[in-house]
């Protein structure tokens, strides 16, 4: 076994050790892959919003939304507009987070991993409790992106790169 290769099984104590601090550390492939996967999620979200825009006439006709002050078509149109605006802002924020991850900002990496955990958990809960099938047309693509983002951004290299500028904790002198 070479010095640079890690064993297949490591004790928990070694896994919990702090990463090294190297301000001159080159950007690891895991960080690049994580940022690229987040951008791919943004592209997938843009396609989803585009498909929603194309379905607006059908959605307005079949909506069951009723408001006293507006017609059914106006209420459905307003609802779809709100979804598009919120979705667009969410995609912009996610694209910004991808850029920050690429630059090595640790809080952005942790935030995206948190969102991915919540998304995977909701997909699992829907599958478990509501018998929702995971197919290409439903949640398969987003679930795959979330799992891949978690794998890439939770790696030791990605964590070390994101924390490369943190100072060492003070040594306890005895």
Secondary structure, 3 states (H helix, E strand, C coil): CCCCCCCCCCCHHHHCCCCCCCCCCCCCHHHHHHHHHHHHHHHHHHHHHHHHHHCHHHHHHHCCCCCCCCCHHHHHHHHHHHHHHHHHHHHHHHHHHHHHHHHCCHHHHHHHHHHHHHHHHHHHHHHHHHCCCCCCCCCHHHHHHHHHHHHHHCCHHHHHHHCCCCCCCCCCCC
